[in-house]
Amino acid sequence: MAELQSPDDKFLREEKASEEPVVLSGLAGWLNLGSAIFNLMNAVIGAGIISLGYAASVLGSAQFIIWLILVVVVSCFTMDLVLACSKQIGCWEAMQAEKNPNEVLIEPRRICSRVQKCDHTRYFSYETFAEKLFAITTYFIIMKDNLPDIVEGILNLRGIVTDDVDRSEIWYLNGKILLGLMVVIIQLPLACLRRIDFLGFTSFIGMACMMSFVGLVIAKQPEAAALCGKINYTEPLPAPTCETKLFTFSVNSVYAIPMMLFSFMCHGNILSIVAEVRPLASCKSNFPSIKRTRMLIIGSVSPTTILYILTALYAYNSYFNRTESFLLKQYGYWLNGDIMLLAARILVTMCITFSVPILHYPCRYSLWKLLNRIAPKTVPIPYDNGFQETWNPIWFKMFAILIQGCIYALVCITDDFKLVLSLGGAIAGSCIIQIFPSMFYLKIHDWDHRGAYNKLVWLILGLGWVTFFFNTSLIIIQSIAARSDAGANDFHDEQNKVSFELMGRGFSNFTDAILSTNTTA
């Protein structure tokens, strides 16, 4: 019996015959591009949108917009780098020829295989596993916090009052029990299915579900702002200021930029989306032109950025310096029984419930791949949809139980939404958005540093490593300090408040002086 070959090896050794490309013109071409733009927007928007109000509160509205635009520019540039790398090494053609592209992990993994010419796929597998793991963890935290509120809201609508009840004593109001039931009844059965193609419809409703959250933030802003200083928070500090600032600093500002990076992690999906974009009839190539692919990137990222800015600024103008990272939870302090809040919670929970299996498949594949590389005689080759002979139901289901069980245990131990999001952005976001695309491009071009374009790629690579090491270290140090101080640092560090206020006041005075000078002139 012939030895079973890895799907990676088969891909690298076999070139599939390319088919006659489908070209489009007129309205059909624009509809094709519009569909791809919508799919990429849906890939970008995720749990990160919930935390951007907190990022605005620890940076100030003007500084938040500046940093967000910088992250957007870097993300667009590196998405273009991913497309350039795939086209230069032939992955684009292979993607177009494939009838059944694998999970979102497969295309960047193939780029890595071809570029490195050796077994470097494990490094990308590490990062993909980390990215999907952080994403699933944030979704589990959202479900754990939302499910008791949803049950309580439905009971209140039926006239059953639960305000004075200890949630931990009633199983149907206990977030850990409800999340466990959700995992056992919905998540694990979906994770054990061989194919989940039917979940493709959720990409259409996912955007609408997240729009319900944005609508809630915008609609309730005047009411929330009017209640400033009157809302009973679980933590007494800091005292509400009831005003926004253009520039502000605190030790928690270190969480902001990684949260923004987390909100734009879509580089692993872009090739599978671009594979559906067809060239126009006027294009002389078998593949969409550079202009068309850049229209795809800009067309999806631009409205997403506007949506992020609106959501963050409205959230900041609702709760000011008391804006929390898990914003939905904050509305529960004063909006219990509100139909709009209940609907938003149900829709967001529904969206992420069916998004978890889509994230779980590449997460399982990358972990399976890593263990296969470490112990090839014990762990079989991971299952690849394109190679049915790799199917192994026992290992397939075992990895599903292992991943979801470990994440559930982690969420039961700690549900620090801010910490998970920021670490996800600092570790996975810096690699997916900055480090990997830059390294692939520079490797293809023999690490050339001549020319402005190559120097810019080197700069992004350097910033990626700074984010990876510097931000991650600061986040861990700040988190440990917050816990050692019994939560004193958990929201805004009061011990370092004076020094950071002086820095923020200096920046504010500087900007006020510039504005007054311009007004006088």
C-alpha positions, 0 to 999 in steps of 0.5 A: 500500500502506497504511503499517504502523502500530505496535501501540502506535498501533493499541492507542491508537486502537482500543478492542476490544469488551469481552465478557461477563465470566466470573464464578466462585463457591465453590470455582472462585473460590478455585481461580482465585485460587490459580492466580494466586497461584502464577503470581505467586509463580513470577514473583517467585522467581528468581536473587535467592534465591541471593544473599540469604544474602550480604545477610544476612551483610553486614547481620546477621540482624535488620537483614536482616529489617528491610530485607527487610520494608521492601522487601516493603511497598514492593513490595506498595504499588507493585504495588497502584499499578500495578493502580490505574493500569491500572484508572483509565486503562482498561488493565484492561478492554483486558487482559480483552478481549484474547484474546492478550495480548503479552509481559509488557512490553506492559501497562506500556508501554500504561499509559505510552503512555496516561498520558504522551500522548506518546512516553515509551514509550522510557524504559520500554523502556530500563528493561525492556531493562536489567531483562531483560538483567541477569536473563539475565546472572545466569542465564548466570553460573549456567549457566556455573558449574553446568555444569562441576560437573554434568558433573564430578558425573556423571563421579564417579558413574561412577567417573571422578575429575577432582579433580586435573584443570585444568578449563581444559584439558578442554573438557567441564569448561570453563564457557565452552565448555559455556555456548557449547554451551548457547547454540547448541544450546538458547537460540538455537533457542528464541529464534528460534521465533516463539512459545514458548507451549509453555514455559508448562509450565516455570512449574509445575516452576520452583518445584519446581526452586528448592525443591530449592535451598532444601531443600539450604540447610536440610538441609546447614546443620548440617554446614556450620556444623560445618565452620566454619574447616575449609573451604578457600576460594579467598580467605584473607580474612576469617577465619571468625568462626563466629558470626552477628550481629544488626547488622553493617556493611561496605562491601559492605553497599551491595550488600544492598538492591539484591539484595533489590529484584532479588528482588522485580522482578515488576511487569512481569508482574502485569497479565498475571496479574491479567487471568486473575483472574475476579470473584466472583459477589457482585462487582457489577463486570466486574473483580475487586474491589480486595480480591481483587487485594490478596489476590492480591498478599499471598497470593503475596508473604507465602510468598515473603518467608518462603521468602526469610528462611528461605533467607537465615538458614539460609545465613548460619548455615551460612557466617557471615561467609564467605557468598558471593553465589553460594551454590551454588558454596560448597557445592562446596568441601566437598560434591563427590560429594554426590547432593543437591548434584548434583540441586539443581544440575541442577534449578536449571540446568534451571529457568533454561535454560527461563526464559531464552527467556521473558525474552529475548522482552521483552528483544528487543522493548524493544531492537527498539522503541528502535532503531525509534524512533531509526532508523524508516527502517532498523529495522522495527516490532518483531514483536508477537504480536497483530499478525501483519503485523509479523512480520520473520524476518530482524530477529527472528533477528538481534536474538536472535543479537545479544542472546545473543551479547553476553551470552555475551561479557560473561559470559566476560569477567566473571562477578561474580554479586554485581555483576550482581545488585546493579546490576540491583536498583539500576538496574532494580529501583528503576525497576520497583518504585519510580520508574515506578509512583509516577510513573504514579500521580502523573501521572494525579493531576496530581502532587497532593501533598495527603493522606497517600496521595499523600505516601507515593507521593511518598516512595517516588518519592524513595527510588527516585531515591536508590536509583537514583543513590546505590546505583548510584554506591556499587556502581560505586565499590566494585567499582572499588576492589576491582579496583584493590586486586587483590581485597582489597576483593572480599569484605570491605574490610579497609582500612575494617574498623575503622571499620565494626566500630566502627559495628557494635559500637555498634549491637550494644551499643545493642541489647544494652542495650535487651534487658537493660533489658527483661529487668530490668524 
